[in-house]
């Protein structure tokens, strides 16, 4: 880790980010900025009605260097591990500093203004009108700091006729059309995407837009406001569906695991031995079909005249898939995938999350999971940044080389060192419920 974080100059060295984000889409953007060396100061509040939802959602880490703590009734039904042990929160917020600040209090907003005056970037994904209601939207903050780059991420965008709509990632996915695209063919209902992708991919867009704004500021000296829409980002992920409708006027059809326009079969996901174990197989030639049937010992299928050529297999795809499962279900998915690959057939095991963490040699070789220290749970594995840079580090622990901040962990560091507050001031503000 020392080599990654100290041997080369950080791309965002000297850049300070005020992070007002929560849940996933906003923290994903600031996570990336921290991975490039920016100093990200995450601002939260202790009120259970305002605390980041991820802090009290499972899975939790019960072990580590800190003892489990009661929630003291702050949240009915919340886990008895406090607010620092969520695996999701830890994975999405590494490399950041963390402070508590009550923005509902006028003095809290004044302190935020002092922080913004020292910063390069502010990121937030509150409800669209929240910052304006507090009197600290971009128009006001840019008067204090004309060089400020302000990223606002909302479900459908701040500009437009839906400027007051509130949304979460799954809602944005539905609005973008992605929910409809995923699932088995009619008459089955849409399955939707199994995870909130529109909380993640817009985060990458947000980080890219902020870095582009930094380059622009180097040339002009001026900051800017960025209005990022989650649902519009999702339209980019819809593939050819929008274009297809433009050309033929027909609604998008779901095809499940198959490739309906590919001339070859079998091409899909097939059950293997065990509980919920599957393999993906894509045959692309008659020679591969014969090799597949031979490897599986499916002599009856190999001798079926209807299935010898690609056109016949495609015409009888339903029957073929049903028959093929009778053979694949006898085999362990990893072992079968290796055997099929050795015979030139595109095949791979369908992996679960535990497979990716424990059994994937490629991710292990690339150092995708790195262990970072956390103030309460001890050392913990975190997903690393997915790209390797030649001339500057890109490391999930950021310049601080650590996991996510505990709630208010860096209050002293930020308030005393950055804002030059005295211990007496900090104590008084704490008593008033400001910090």
Buried (B, 14 or more C-beta within 10 A) or exposed (E): BEEBBEEBEBBBEEBBBBBBBBBBBBBBBBBBBBBBBBBBBBBBBBEBEEBBEBBBBEEBBEEBEBEBEEBEEBBEEBBEBBBBBBBBBBBBBBBBBBBBBBBEBEBBBEBBBBBBEEBBBBBBBBEBBBBBEBEBBBEBBBEEBEBBBBBBBBBBBBEEEBEEBBBBBBBBBBBBBBBBBBBBEEEEEBBBBEEBBBBBBBBBBBBEBBBEBBEBBEEEEEBBBBBBBBBBBBBEBBEEBEEBEEEEEEEBEBBEEBEEEEEBBBBBBBBBEEEEBBBBBBBBEBEBBBBBBEBBEBEEBBEBEEBBEBEBBBBBBEBBBEBBBBBBBEBBBBEBBEBBEEBEBBBBBBBEEEBBBEEBEEBEEEEBBBEBBBBBBBEBBBBBBEEEEEEBBBBBBBBBBBBBBBBBBBBEEBBBEBBEBEEEBBEBBBEEBBB
